[in-house]
Amino acid sequence: MLWLGIAIVIGTFWLIYKNYEARLVLFLSGLTMTVLGVFLAGSNVGFSEAITAFVKQLTNPGLVPTYTTVMGFGYVMTYTKCSEHLVNALVRPLSKVPMFVLPGAVIITWLLNIVLPSAVGIAAAVGVLLIPALIALGVPPVMAGAAVFLGTWGSVASPGLMFNPQVADLAFKAGEISSPDAMIVIMEEFLPAFCGAIVASIVLTVIAKIFKEGVGSCKFSQQIKEKAKEEVAVNYFYAIVPIIPLFLLVIASKQIGWLPSKVFTVPCCMLIGTGIGLIVGVVNRLKAGDISKKFCRGCGDAFCDVALLIGAAAVFASGMKSIGLTGALVSAMQGSQSIAMISAALGPWLMAIVCGSGNAAALAFNEVITPHAADFGMTVVQLGAVAQVAAGLGRTISPVAGGVIVIASIAGVNPIDICKRTFLPVCAALVVFTVGMYMF
């Protein structure tokens, strides 16, 4: 039965790699393992448990309101062009400090990805502005694309990323934290992640220096330079709007406590930001009804893309328990803490490289293994954070990731050439973050 379960798991991720619908594949794989577990192994984890796990994730009060309101807020920021003003405000100063152009491009993209937690969305929003600016400064298009792509894992520190609320919920159930607050997880993982981003940007800069792909290494037509210098009038109030919810969440976190955290939750802060965005839109003669529709569309897309994926992963995890695979994996990892530590990082990382998205692997890992973190001498937050960040980093060297395809089209280069340049920086970031989470 165990070997059969392993074969089903491998087949599941192979189908996801082949771009079959991840939610359907996870759901059917979970049901298949449940059938085998019930009828061939006499398992107590049956169909009712699988369906209950699925429904529970669709109605989870700690998760669903978080990522739906975050994505709704993001749609409003894009529609009202507040996010465009923010990007312009941060990108413009880069041209004045050539030495910090490449690392600055990485860090700016990384930070903006926290506010707008979509790898494809941030790749498009930043790429159309930053890549031409880098090219005008003499950076080859492939290196310009690599600098932007390397920053597209900043969403790991966003309250809107599905994994942070998930890990917070698991940690709350395990009794590690007093409430299922995603900000608790983010505050613990932010510094190691930011250090990883800085190291990655430095490594990329060194690579550019060695291969002579830094600032001033190429000359381009006057037309490109003039296009890059085209300035859009930045309204700094509009530029601040996308940051307001994140600022409120930080000062309301338990670590700072300037505002009551029970009041200023993620949904509350996102609704405040959305309300301000609504006012900005109306001032700019956008219809309030259209802005409202964008928010609702974002919430709906979040439920479709995130809630149902988490629900399908829960069915998959239930199937693994039914067939006995979960118990076997936990027993194997209990024998060595190092195996659990390495598996949390390498498993989702490799899966993300292959599939272009580490969502399925990280969700499954967190559902199946992370709740048993104490058995390995670790906390749920440590193990869950490493799994989700490793998945984000793996996506940042995958040539089939949506973000790199968008960036490659903007830069006019091959996605594989971009990934060749992000590989070593990503490996360095993975080591720095993993060591930071486990050791400090």
C-alpha positions in Angstrom: 0.0 0.0 0.0 2.8 2.4 0.8 4.5 1.8 -2.6 1.2 2.3 -4.3 0.7 5.5 -2.4 4.1 6.8 -3.4 3.3 5.9 -7.0 0.1 7.9 -6.8 1.9 10.9 -5.3 4.6 10.8 -8.0 1.9 10.5 -10.7 0.0 13.5 -9.2 2.9 15.8 -9.4 3.8 14.5 -12.9 0.3 15.4 -14.1 0.7 18.9 -12.5 4.0 19.2 -14.3 2.2 18.4 -17.5 0.0 21.4 -16.8 -3.2 19.4 -16.0 -5.5 21.3 -13.7 -3.9 21.1 -10.3 -7.1 21.4 -8.3 -8.7 18.5 -10.1 -5.6 16.3 -10.0 -5.1 16.8 -6.3 -8.7 16.2 -5.5 -9.0 13.0 -7.6 -5.6 11.7 -6.3 -6.8 12.2 -2.8 -10.1 10.4 -3.5 -8.2 7.5 -5.2 -6.0 7.0 -2.2 -9.0 7.2 0.1 -10.7 4.4 -1.9 -7.6 2.2 -1.7 -7.2 3.0 2.0 -10.8 2.2 2.9 -11.4 -0.9 0.8 -8.0 -2.5 0.8 -6.4 -1.4 4.1 -9.5 -0.9 6.2 -8.5 2.7 7.1 -10.6 4.7 9.5 -9.9 7.9 7.4 -12.7 7.6 4.8 -14.7 9.7 2.5 -16.5 11.7 5.1 -13.1 12.9 6.4 -11.9 13.8 2.9 -15.0 15.8 2.1 -15.1 17.5 5.5 -11.5 18.5 5.0 -12.4 20.0 1.6 -15.4 22.0 2.9 -13.5 23.1 6.0 -11.0 24.9 3.8 -13.7 26.6 1.8 -15.3 28.0 4.9 -12.1 28.6 7.0 -12.7 31.9 8.8 -9.0 32.4 9.4 -8.0 31.9 5.8 -10.7 32.8 3.3 -11.3 36.4 4.3 -7.6 37.1 4.3 -6.6 36.2 0.8 -9.9 37.2 -0.8 -9.7 40.8 0.6 -6.0 41.1 -0.3 -6.6 40.1 -3.9 -9.7 42.4 -4.1 -7.6 45.3 -2.8 -4.9 44.5 -5.3 -7.4 44.6 -8.2 -8.6 48.0 -7.0 -5.0 49.4 -6.7 -4.3 48.3 -10.3 -7.6 49.7 -11.7 -7.1 53.1 -9.9 -3.4 53.1 -11.0 -2.2 53.6 -7.5 0.2 50.7 -7.9 1.5 52.3 -11.1 2.3 55.5 -9.1 4.1 53.5 -6.4 6.2 51.6 -9.0 7.2 54.8 -10.7 8.1 56.5 -7.4 10.5 53.7 -6.5 12.0 53.0 -9.9 12.9 56.6 -10.8 15.7 57.1 -8.3 17.7 54.1 -9.6 19.0 55.8 -12.7 20.9 58.3 -10.4 22.9 55.7 -8.6 24.5 53.3 -11.2 26.3 51.2 -8.6 23.1 50.2 -7.0 21.0 49.7 -10.1 21.0 45.9 -10.3 20.6 45.1 -6.6 18.2 48.0 -6.3 16.1 46.6 -9.1 15.9 43.2 -7.3 15.0 44.7 -3.9 12.4 47.2 -5.3 10.7 44.3 -7.1 10.9 42.2 -4.0 9.3 44.8 -1.8 6.6 45.7 -4.2 5.7 42.0 -4.5 4.8 42.1 -0.8 2.2 44.9 -1.5 1.0 43.3 -4.8 1.4 39.5 -4.1 1.2 38.2 -7.6 4.4 37.1 -9.3 3.0 37.6 -12.8 1.3 40.9 -11.9 4.4 42.3 -10.3 6.5 41.1 -13.3 4.3 43.0 -15.7 3.9 46.1 -13.5 7.6 46.5 -12.7 9.0 45.0 -15.9 7.4 47.5 -18.3 9.0 50.3 -16.4 12.3 48.9 -15.0 13.5 46.8 -17.9 13.7 49.7 -20.4 15.3 51.9 -17.7 18.0 49.3 -17.1 18.6 48.7 -20.8 19.0 52.5 -21.3 21.7 52.4 -18.6 23.6 49.9 -20.6 22.4 46.7 -18.9 21.9 43.8 -21.4 18.2 42.9 -21.8 18.7 39.4 -20.4 20.4 40.7 -17.2 17.7 43.4 -16.9 15.0 40.7 -17.0 16.9 38.6 -14.5 17.1 41.5 -12.0 13.3 41.9 -12.1 12.6 38.2 -12.1 14.8 37.6 -9.1 12.6 39.9 -7.0 9.3 38.1 -7.8 9.4 36.0 -4.6 8.8 38.9 -2.3 5.2 37.7 -1.9 6.4 35.2 0.6 6.2 38.0 3.2 2.7 39.1 2.2 -0.4 38.5 4.3 -2.2 37.8 1.1 -0.1 34.8 0.1 -2.1 31.7 0.9 0.7 30.0 2.8 1.1 32.6 5.6 -2.5 32.3 6.8 -2.3 28.5 6.4 0.8 28.2 8.5 -0.6 30.6 11.1 -3.8 28.5 11.3 -1.7 25.3 11.8 0.5 27.0 14.4 -2.6 28.2 16.3 -4.1 24.7 16.3 -0.8 23.4 17.6 -0.9 25.9 20.5 2.3 27.7 19.3 0.6 31.1 18.9 -2.4 32.7 20.6 -4.3 33.6 17.4 -4.3 32.5 13.7 -2.7 35.7 12.7 -0.6 35.7 9.5 1.4 38.7 10.7 2.9 36.5 13.4 4.3 34.2 10.8 5.5 37.1 8.6 7.3 38.9 11.4 9.2 35.7 12.1 10.2 35.0 8.6 10.7 38.5 7.2 14.2 39.2 8.4 15.7 35.8 7.1 13.8 36.3 3.8 14.9 39.9 3.4 18.5 38.9 4.1 18.1 36.2 1.5 16.9 38.8 -1.0 19.9 41.1 -0.3 22.4 38.2 -0.7 20.6 37.2 -3.9 20.9 40.7 -5.3 24.6 40.9 -4.4 25.3 37.5 -6.1 23.5 38.7 -9.2 25.5 41.9 -9.2 28.8 39.9 -8.9 27.7 37.6 -11.8 26.9 40.7 -13.9 30.4 42.1 -13.1 32.2 38.9 -14.0 30.4 38.4 -17.3 30.4 42.1 -18.1 26.6 42.5 -18.1 26.4 45.3 -15.6 25.6 49.0 -16.1 27.3 50.5 -19.1 28.3 47.2 -20.6 26.1 47.7 -23.7 25.1 50.6 -25.8 21.6 51.0 -27.2 19.9 53.3 -29.6 18.9 56.8 -28.6 15.2 55.7 -29.2 15.4 53.2 -26.3 17.1 55.7 -24.0 14.5 58.4 -24.8 11.7 55.8 -24.1 13.2 54.9 -20.8 13.5 58.5 -19.8 9.9 59.2 -20.4 8.6 60.3 -17.0 5.1 59.9 -15.7 4.0 62.5 -13.1 4.0 60.7 -9.8 1.3 61.6 -7.3 3.0 60.6 -4.1 -0.3 60.4 -2.2 -1.6 57.8 -4.7 1.8 56.0 -4.4 1.3 55.7 -0.7 -2.2 54.1 -0.8 -1.0 50.6 -1.7 1.3 50.6 1.3 -1.3 51.8 3.9 -2.8 48.4 4.7 0.6 46.8 5.2 1.7 49.7 7.4 -1.4 49.3 9.5 -0.8 45.6 9.9 2.8 46.1 11.0 2.0 48.7 13.7 -1.0 46.5 14.8 1.2 43.4 15.1 1.8 41.9 18.5 5.5 42.8 18.2 4.7 46.5 18.0 1.2 46.9 19.3 0.5 50.5 18.5 -3.0 49.5 17.3 -5.3 46.7 18.6 -4.5 43.6 16.5 -8.0 42.2 17.1 -9.5 45.2 15.3 -6.9 45.8 12.6 -6.9 42.4 11.1 -5.9 41.7 7.5 -9.4 41.9 6.1 -10.0 45.2 8.0 -6.8 46.8 6.8 -7.5 45.7 3.2 -11.0 47.2 3.4 -9.6 50.4 4.7 -7.1 50.5 1.8 -9.9 49.7 -0.6 -12.0 52.5 0.7 -9.2 55.0 0.2 -8.6 53.6 -3.3 -12.3 54.1 -4.0 -12.0 57.7 -3.1 -8.9 58.1 -5.3 -10.8 56.5 -8.1 -13.8 58.7 -7.8 -11.6 61.8 -7.6 -10.1 60.7 -10.9 -13.6 60.3 -12.5 -13.8 56.5 -12.2 -17.2 55.1 -11.4 -17.6 53.8 -7.9 -19.6 50.9 -9.1 -16.8 49.8 -11.5 -14.2 50.0 -8.6 -16.6 47.9 -6.5 -16.8 45.3 -9.3 -13.0 45.1 -9.4 -12.8 44.4 -5.7 -15.5 41.7 -6.0 -13.8 40.2 -9.0 -10.5 40.0 -7.1 -12.3 38.3 -4.1 -13.9 35.8 -6.5 -10.6 35.0 -8.3 -8.9 34.5 -5.0 -11.6 32.0 -3.9 -11.3 30.2 -7.3 -7.5 30.1 -7.4 -6.7 29.8 -3.7 -9.5 28.4 -1.6 -10.3 25.6 -4.0 -6.6 24.8 -4.4 -6.2 24.6 -0.6 -9.4 22.5 -0.4 -8.1 20.1 -3.0 -4.8 19.8 -1.2 -6.7 19.0 2.0 -8.4 16.1 0.2 -5.0 15.0 -1.1 -3.6 15.1 2.4 -6.6 13.1 3.7 -6.0 10.5 1.1 -2.3 10.2 2.1 -3.4 9.6 5.7 -6.0 7.0 4.6 -3.5 4.9 2.6 -0.9 5.1 5.4 1.6 7.3 3.6 1.5 10.2 6.1 2.3 8.0 9.1 5.2 6.4 7.2 6.7 9.8 6.2 6.4 11.1 9.7 8.0 8.0 11.1 10.9 8.3 8.6 11.4 12.0 9.4 11.3 11.4 13.2 14.5 9.3 12.8 16.4 12.4 11.7 15.7 16.0 12.2 18.0 16.9 9.4 15.9 14.8 6.9 12.8 16.9 7.9 14.7 20.1 7.6 16.1 19.3 4.2 12.8 17.9 2.9 11.0 21.1 3.8 13.4 23.1 1.7 14.3 20.8 -1.2 10.9 19.2 -1.9 8.8 22.3 -2.7 11.8 24.0 -4.2 12.4 21.2 -6.8 8.7 20.9 -7.5 8.4 24.6 -8.2 11.3 24.5 -10.6 9.7 21.7 -12.5 6.1 23.0 -12.5 6.7 26.8 -12.5 4.5 26.9 -9.4 5.3 25.5 -6.0 1.7 26.0 -4.7 0.6 22.4 -4.9 3.8 21.0 -3.3 4.0 23.5 -0.5 0.3 23.2 0.3 0.5 19.4 0.4 3.7 19.5 2.5 2.0 21.9 5.0 -1.1 19.8 5.2 0.7 16.5 5.7 4.0 17.2 7.4 4.0 20.6 9.0 1.5 19.8 11.8 4.0 17.2 13.1 6.8 19.8 13.3 7.2 19.2 17.1 8.0 15.6 16.4 11.1 16.8 14.5 12.2 19.3 17.2 10.9 22.3 15.2 8.0 24.7 15.3 5.1 24.7 12.8 6.1 28.3 11.8 9.7 27.2 11.1 8.8 24.2 9.0 5.9 25.8 7.2 7.8 29.0 6.4 10.7 27.1 4.9 8.4 25.0 2.7 6.6 28.0 1.3 9.6 30.2 0.8 11.5 27.4 -0.9 8.6 27.0 -3.3 8.7 30.7 -4.1 12.4 30.6 -4.7 12.1 27.5 -6.9 9.6 29.3 -9.1 12.1 32.1 -9.5 14.4 29.8 -11.5 11.7 27.9 -13.4 11.7 28.6 -17.2 8.0 27.7 -17.3 6.9 30.2 -14.6 4.4 32.8 -15.7 6.5 35.6 -14.4 9.6 34.8 -16.4 7.5 34.4 -19.6 6.1 37.9 -19.1 9.5 39.4 -18.3 11.2 37.6 -21.3 8.6 39.0 -23.7 9.2 42.5 -22.3 13.0 42.1 -22.6 12.8 40.2 -25.9 15.0 37.3 -24.6 14.8 33.6 -23.9 13.3 32.7 -20.5 15.9 30.0 -20.0 18.7 32.6 -20.4 17.1 34.6 -17.6 16.8 31.5 -15.3 20.5 30.7 -15.9 21.4 34.0 -14.3 19.0 33.7 -11.4 20.0 30.1 -10.5 23.0 30.9 -8.2 21.4 33.9 -6.5 18.3 31.8 -5.7 20.5 29.0 -4.3 22.3 31.5 -2.1 19.0 33.0 -0.9 17.6 29.5 -0.1 20.6 28.7 2.0 20.5 32.0 3.9 16.8 31.9 4.5 16.8 28.2 5.6 19.7 28.7 8.0 18.1 31.9 9.4 14.8 30.1 10.1 16.3 27.0 11.6 19.2 28.5 13.6 17.9 31.8 14.9 
